[in-house]
């Protein structure tokens, strides 16, 4: 099959790789119809992880079940399904508690597994024509047949639940004010989710005009952090108090306020200043224990200078960690079907698989309106 394969920093290629096969009775093979490029893929693409040449990328996957293992009971060939980026068993201590992002079974020695991602197990990604899905009864979410809502549903694999997870970590409730740092795909989903949850006022902080315009289109208040301290800009619009809640949808590659260099802890520290005393912070933005491209020796080992004293002084609380997609994907699917949510507003490009190298380059450079790319293997749904 054809697949997107990582070669070296800033280089992916389309390569013929071995077709996946059923390895366990609980596996299914899915013919991929949509697979999105994620900002997390860019961390590997840029050489900011320990990823080695040969990884098949792609953890946001949707398709049609083509073959089922003998132990699969709830799925049939021809079912349309979307898979959480988390690979999970469904029966370990963490899965039983709903913490499927931290499964203790699928990646021995590590809490959590994922498709096509460094250190997340042996699971090839879905930026390819076929995908093997283990523990398929648990990991596949059924969708209505056909191709309606295709670009909405593929976002159920990661960014829509992850944005929602940021609001859950911050415990956003109706009537509150929320500051979301980052207006990339996850940040836009976090702002959108805050509005879905009934937030009265949502601020979206970024520096890319196209992203800020998208945020404004959905009802968020855009804040350009290059125009002044974002905490002060937001306080000026909240009677000096700051927001009730905050979400970090940026992570460890955060830019300094003048956008001149990376400052890995700047979003965390600015959120501490932005959120009012006793407020809460949700941090779905990615932080890693090892960053070869970190700006200093501490950052290279995931050690950041965070204003814990100020956070303690303000009595704030923080929730962190990757999203447990299954906790949210069924309900978010039903919001899409009911017409109450349309997350595909973030999708800027739909392309055939062969266009992936160009798409990675342009998405990484944030040029030509590349905000969220959905690849369609086999050209089945390419626009």
Secondary structure, 3 states (H helix, E strand, C coil): CEEEEEEECCEEEEEECCCCCCCCCCCEEEEEEEEEECHHHHHHHCCCCCCCCCCECCCEEEEEEEEECCCCCCCCCCCEEEECCEECCCCCHHHHCCCHHHCCCCCCCCCCEECCCCCCCCCCCCCECEEEECCHHHHEEECCCCCCCHHHHHHHHCHHHHHHHHHHHCCCCCCCEEEEECCCHHHHHHHHHHHHCCCCEEEEEECCHHHHHHHHHCCCEEEEHHHCCHHHHHHHCCCCCCEEEEEECCCCCCECCCCCCECCCHHHHHHHHHEEEEEEEEECCCCCCCCCCCCCHHHHCCCCCCCHHHHHHCCCEEEECCCCHHHCHHHHHHHHHCCCCCHHHHCCEEEEHHHHHHHHHHHHHCCCCCCCEEEEHHHCCCC
